[in-house]
Every structure is written in structure tokens, then in C-alpha cells.
Amino acid sequence: VTSLPPSFVMVRALLALLLAPLAQCVGISGPPISDRAALKQSVRRALPERGVAPVADALCSAVEQLEAEYVVPATPEFLLFGLGGCWSLSAFGEDEPLPGLQLDVEQRIEGDELRSVATFELQPDSPEGEPLCGELQVDASIISTTRADTIQLRTSSRRLVLPRSGTDPQQLSALLSVLHRRLSPEFRADEGVKVSLQTTYMDSDLHISRCLTRELAGFCSVHTRRGGDIGGESGGQSGGESGGESGGR
């Protein structure tokens, strides 16, 4: 067998050193794509078809394994582009959902503006009662950072939309307390305060992030793409105005 000339071996070694960081930037290092697809599938299987699940047990383990792949955009511009469009919050935090509570959260990002709408319905404790339903809407501006995997959110307004019929204040207060623990950071941040979110995994239809700010640090959010909408090219603005309005969070 003819051996390669020393100069060729040196050039090949130099190219390998130069290309290794590039491969890492575009997310092709680590296990084969087929293994990564299997990890993603395990996350998708653990997510609910509707509603918001806690990031616990099998889902927590699958999320952490997928995060270890560190598949993220290479620049802040690519991150903002990838976040564009309409997403559903499929999992957040560790608290178990309240029995009888149906929660659906839609997040839409257009440019540097974010709107999240949480639609909720709480079944009554007694058969004679009526369900408590409504919407909690938050608007925020997105601030890019020098890090390719991190954005900051600054909430600018929030609105609570309830039916025109009378609502028990005590029941409403208890519900909002539960929602506060079950909703992602943009709902929980004080108005005007920046919240940092680090993307730990991202592809065309799955986005995993962790909060970096104060008491929410480490909390995990799992968003899935709604209706094939990528880059904000389809679908209208979420959070239409219906029913009566009530100020507050």
C-alpha cells in the first residue's frame, strides 16, 4: 500500500482543525442526525396534544438529552428569524396542572414584537356552577443580544379578557395564582423588566428555552410550531378582542 506524502497528511490535519469549529456552529457535530431525530421524537411523544404539561419525569429526561445536542442558530439574526411565526406552549415548569383547568397558550413573534395569549377554562367544583373562561394576553418587545442563543423580552402591556357575566373574585384570584405558576416567563415578568431566555434547542417545529433571570432561572419552556407556520408567513394576529375586559394581570 502506498503511503500518503507527509505534506498531504499535514494539510489534511490542518483542514480538520479549521473545519471542526464550523461543523459545531452549524450543528452537525455530535451523534448522527438519525440519533438526534430519535431524541426529538421521544420529546414529541411525551408532549400533550393540547394544553401545557409540566417538564417532569420522562419528558424532562428527553428534553435534557436533546438539549445536550446544542442545536441552535449560529448568529443572533438567525435566532430571531427562526423564532418568527406562531408557536404553542406545550410544556413549562414542574408544577402539575390544576384538575379541571384547560389551558392553551399561543405565542406569535413578528420581527422584534411578541404577543402571547393564554386561553383558559376552569370547570366548576359543583354541577350547578358555570366554567370560568377567558384570555390573558401579554405583549413584549424582543431585544437581541451579542449571544447567538439568547434574547431578552421586555413586557409592554398585558390584558385580561373575561365574559361579561359576573365572576366570583375569589375564584378568579385563585385561578390567576395557578395560571401564574403554569405560564411561561413573559406572563410572569413585571412590566418593563427584562427577562433573558436562552435557546437550548431549536429546529423548524420545536423550540426549547430556559430562563436566565432571577427566580425563574433554569425554568424550561417547550414550544411547538403551530400549523406549519414558519417565519410568520401564515396566520393572523392572535388574541382577538371578545367579551368584556378587566384590567390587571
Secondary structure as GFF3:
##gff-version 3
##sequence-region A 1 249
A	DSSP	alpha_helix	6	25	.	.	.	ID=ss1
A	DSSP	alpha_helix	33	46	.	.	.	ID=ss2
A	DSSP	alpha_helix	57	67	.	.	.	ID=ss3
A	DSSP	alpha_helix	76	83	.	.	.	ID=ss4
A	DSSP	beta_strand	85	92	.	.	.	ID=ss5
A	DSSP	beta_strand	101	110	.	.	.	ID=ss6
A	DSSP	beta_strand	113	122	.	.	.	ID=ss7
A	DSSP	beta_strand	132	144	.	.	.	ID=ss8
A	DSSP	beta_strand	150	162	.	.	.	ID=ss9
A	DSSP	alpha_helix	169	182	.	.	.	ID=ss10
A	DSSP	alpha_helix	185	188	.	.	.	ID=ss11
A	DSSP	beta_strand	194	202	.	.	.	ID=ss12
A	DSSP	beta_strand	206	211	.	.	.	ID=ss13
A	DSSP	three_ten_helix	214	216	.	.	.	ID=ss14
A	DSSP	beta_strand	220	225	.	.	.	ID=ss15
A	DSSP	beta_strand	244	246	.	.	.	ID=ss16
###
